[in-house]
Amino acid sequence: MKNIVVLTGAGISAESGINTFRDSGGLWEGHDVMEVASPEGWRKNPQLVLDFYNMRRKDALKAEPNDAHKALVKLSTYFHVEIITQNVDDLHERAGSENILHLHGKLFESRSTLNPRHIYPIEGWELNLGDKCPRGSQLRPNIVWFGEAVPMMEPAAALAAKADIFIVIGTSLQVYPAASLIDYVGADTEVIVIDPNLPAVKKHPLLTLIAEKASTGALRIVDELIEKYK
């Protein structure tokens, strides 16, 4: 059975109505991304950061998985599929996918500011000042902010290295270290990149570029892979 690893980015969630920093010019209600998604922004104005993620949760709860998410579920009935996502929403899970590695954290989790290993689910959409872990520290979103280490990068790189087929959907390949995952795939690995604005990708002997949005591109490539390898 082919081992397929899929890297997904903001473009796949955008089709479900979830706004992206890429589409908004890096702003949120006039605030620079660093004000709402960085350790410095948290120290400066934790209320603003909490408000930002509360609104993202509220929007995510109204969103539904789209055809691209569903196509990956279909793919997993024929192949062993591992999804590495840069997105923090839970749309892959809600579509029915398994084996999902969240590179940048999870929107519906909080973590202790005292010990980042203490992680707690968020019920509903609100996380507020005064919400504390059992040891009394303020809870923050369990999100990897700009300027922070990406703890899941090493296991993600290991997945990319063992892929028979590596598919990139809806990412600009401009956010590092996630963008470097494509460098871990082998020379004999098929690489397929799907995005309406195709990113610059290094030459690869088995590279296919598909200039389509996530949903139509994913549906097409999934059917083609099933037909080719079933």
N, C-alpha and C positions, 0 to 999 in steps of 0.2 A: 504493500500500500504506500502510495506517495505521501511524503511528509510535506505539508504546505504550511508555510508561515506567512501571516498577513500582518502588515503594518498599516494601521489606520490613523488618520489625522482629522483635523477639524472639518474637512470637506464632507466627510460621511455624516457627521452630526448636523452640519448646516442644512442638509436636505430635509431634516426633521424639524427645522425651524429654530435650531439653537444657534444663537449669534456667536461669531468668532472674532477674536482680536484681529485676525488678518483682514476680515471684511470691514471692521470698524476703524481701521487705521490705528489700532493699538490704543483706542480710547474707550472709556466707559463713563457715560454721562459727563463728559468733559475731563475725566480724570485719566492721567497717564497710567499705562499698565503697571508701572513700577509702584504706583501708589496703592494698588489693590492686590498685587500679586508678587510681593517681595518681602523679605524679613524686615527691611527698612520701613516699608509702608506699614507693616504690622506694628512695629514699635512706635511709629509716629501717630497712627490713627487706627487702632484695632476696630473701632466701631465701623469705620468706613469699609474696612476689609470684610467684616462680618456681614454688613449690608450687601456688599457685592456678591458674596457667595450665597447669601440667602435668596437673592434675586435669581441667581443662576439655578439654584435648586428648584425654585418655584417654576421657572421656565422649563426645566428638565422634566418635572412631573407632568407637564402638559404635553410634552413631546411624545411621539410614537416612533418606534423603529421603522425605517423605510426599506425600500426594495434592496438596497445594498446590504443592510444588516441581515435581511432575510436570505439573500443569495448566499451569504457565508454560512448560514445554518444548513442550507441545501448542500453546499460544498462538503460539509462535515459528515454527511451521510455516505459519501463516496471515498473520502480521504481522511487521513489524520490531520486535523487543522489546529494550529495554535495561532491565537490572535494577540498581537502586541499592539496596544492602543495608546496613543498620546492623549486621548480624550479622557476626561474625568467623569463623564456621565455613565449611566448604566444601560444604554440602549442595546449594546451587544448582548448583555445578560437577558434583558427583557425580550429580545428577539428569539432567544433560545440557544445562543452559542455557549459553549463551554471552553475551558482551557484559555482563559483570557488573562493576560498580564497587563496591568495598568502601570505604565511607565511613570506617570505624573500624579499618581494618587487617585483617590476616589471622592467624588463630590458628596456622597451620602455617608461619609465617615468623618469623625473628628479625632483629634489626638491630643494627648497631654502636652502642654508646653514645658513640662518638667522632664518627661521621658517620652520620646517619640515612638517608642515601642508599645506604648499604651494607647490602643486604638478602640474607638467606640462607634457604634452605628448611630446615625442621626435619623430619628423618626420625623417624618414630615419635611419641612423645608427650613426651619429656623434653628440657628445657633446664635446665642446671645452672650453679651458680656454678663458675667456671673455664673455661666454654665461651667462647672468645674469637674475635674476628674476626682476619683475617690481620695486622692492625696491632697486635694485642695488647689491645684493649679488650673488656670483658665484653659479651657479647651479652644483649640484653633482648628481650622479646616485641615483635613489630612490630604493636603495638596503639596506637591513639590513646586515651590516658588522659584522665580528667577533668582539665580545666585546661590541656590541650594544644590547639594549633591543629589544625584538620581540613584537611589539605592537599588532599583530594579534593573539598572543598565547591564550589569554583568550577566544575570540570567537571560535577559533579552538578547544579548550578543551571542550567548551559547545557543539559543534557539535559532537565530539567524544562520549561524555557522553550520547547523545540521539540516537545513532546509533543502529539499529537492526542488521546490518551487517557492520563490519569494515574491509576494504580491504587495505592492504599495498602493493604497487607495486614499485619495483626498488629503494628501499632505504636501506642503511646499518643499519639504526636505531642507528647510533653512534653520530649524530649531535644533541646536545641539545640546546634548550628545545624541539625541534620538536619530538625527539625520545620518549619523555615521553607521547605523545598523546595516545599511546596504553594503558597506565596505567589508562586512564579515561573511558575506555569502561566498560560496565557492565558485570557481570558474566554470564548473559544470552544472551550476544551479540556474534554472530558468528564472529570469527576473521580469516581472510585469509591473509597469507603473501606469496607474489610472488617475488622471486629473485633467480638468478642462484647461488649466494653465500648467502645462507640463513643466516640471522643474528640470534644471540642468542635472543630468545624471552622467556619471563617468561611463565611458565605453565598457561594454560587457559583451562577451561572445554570444550570450543567449538573452538579449534584451528586447523586450517588446514595449513600445510606448503607445498608450491609448488616450487620445485627447478627448475624453468624455467625462461627464459628471459621474459621481460615484455610483449612483443607482444604475444607470444604463450600462456603464462600463463593467460593473461587477456582474450584472446579470449576463452580459454577453460572454465574459471570460469564464465564468463558472460553467455555463453550458458548453463552451468549447473544451474546457479541461475535462469535463465529464465524458464528452463524446470521444475525446482523444485517448483517455486512459482507462475508461471503464472496462 
